[in-house]
Amino acid sequence: MRGHIKQRSKGSWSIVLDLGRDPSTGKRKQQWVTVRGTKKEAESKLAELQHQLNTGEFVKSSKLTVREFLTQWFQDYVKTNARAAAAEGYKIIFERHLIPSLGGIALAQLQPSHIQGYYARALREGRCDGKGGLAARTVVNPEC
């Protein structure tokens, strides 16, 4: 079993997920999730989270924003693995398009609806000169 439930108070439950051990320290890693409602609802949420763990869909909750993630990814991955021209292209896309639209959202809270909203805004009003929207292909591969 990769998790269990503890009652905190009447109508409040804590789910404790076992995320394994940290390879560098050997310490046990856990994620605590609070569920308000019945024990049955908490058990259902536990089953859902365990399924996410087993399928690799689980994202540990944190306060990391999309802006912070993109900045970190750019520094740690793009700069070391991409050609200079490609890295510059990524940087322009981040700074002009993604960060202004999605940068303030917590990464763990990012939903498909946020991305769809970004695409819709870019199609309507995404040009860098402010004179209308971008073509569908450009929204996927911004050039300005």
N, C-alpha and C positions, 0 to 999 in steps of 0.2 A: 504494500500500500504506500502511495506517495503523498499521503495527506490525511488529516483528521479534522474533526470539528470539536470545538470547545464552546460551552455556553458562557457568555460574558455577563448577561443580565437577562431579564425577561424580554423576549423578543429580539435579542441581539446575540449573534453567533460569530465566532472567529474560526476561519478556516486556516489551517496551518499546512502549507504545501512544502514537501521536502524536495529541494532542488538539487540534491547531491552534495558533493564536497567541492570546495574551492581547490583547484589543482595546485595553486601556489602556496596556500597556507594549510591545506588539509582540513580546514574547519567546515562544519556542516552549514549549508546555506538553506534558509527558509524564507518563504514569502507568506505574510499574514494578510488575509483578506477579511473584512468585516461584512457580514450579511445581516440585514435587519428583516425580521419576519419569523416564519416558523422554522422548526428544525427540518421539516421536509424541504423547504425552499433552500436551506443551507446545504442539505445533502445533494440536492439537484445542482446547485452551484459548484459544489465540490466535484461532482461527477463531470461537469462541463470543464472545469479547470484541469482535472486529471486527463481528460480527453485531449485538451490543448497541449498539455505537457507531452503526452504520448505521440502526438502527431507533429510536434515541433512548432505549433502555432502560438504557444504561450509567450507573451511579452511581459517581462517583469516590470511592474509599475515603478515609474520614477518621474521626476520632475524635469527630465531632459526635454528640451523643446526641439522642434524641427530645425530651427536655426542652429542650435548648439550641435545637434546631430550632424547636419550638413557640414558645418565648420570642422568638426572633429573628423568626419569621413574624408573631407578634402585634404586635411593635413596628414592624416594617417595612411590614406590609401591612394588618393588621386595623385598627389605630389610625388609619391614614390613609384607608382606603377604606370602612369600615363605620360605620353609625350607632352612636351611643353605647350604645344598648340592646343591639344585636347584639354589639358588642365586649365588653360586660359578660357576655353569655351565653357567648361563647367562653371568656372568662377563667374562668368558673365551671366549664365543662366541662373545661378543661385542668387546673385546680387540684384539682378533686374526683375526677375520673375518669381522665383519660388519663395525667397525669404520675405519679400513684402507681402505676399499673399498667404503663406502658410507658416512663416517663421515663429509666430507667437503661440502656436498650438503645441501642447505637450505631446511628445512622440507617442506615448501610450494611448492618448486620446484621439490620434489621427484616424479619421474614418474615410471610407470611400466617398462619402458625400462631400467632404472637404476638397478632395482632389477633383471630383466632378464639378464642384463650384468654381475651382480655379480654372479648369478647362473652359467652362461656360463664360467666365469673365474675360479670359484671354481671347476667346472667339469674338466677343462683343467689343472689347476695349483694350486689347493687349499690346497695341503698337507702341513702340518706344517714343514716337513723336506725338502720341496722344490723339491721332486722327483715325480712330476706328479700331477694328479688331484684326486678329491674325488669321491666316489661313489654317485649316485643320492640320496640315502637315507641319506647319511652323509651331503650332501649339505643342506638338509632341517633340519637335526638335527646334527650339527657339534659336534664332540667329542674331538678333540685335543685342 
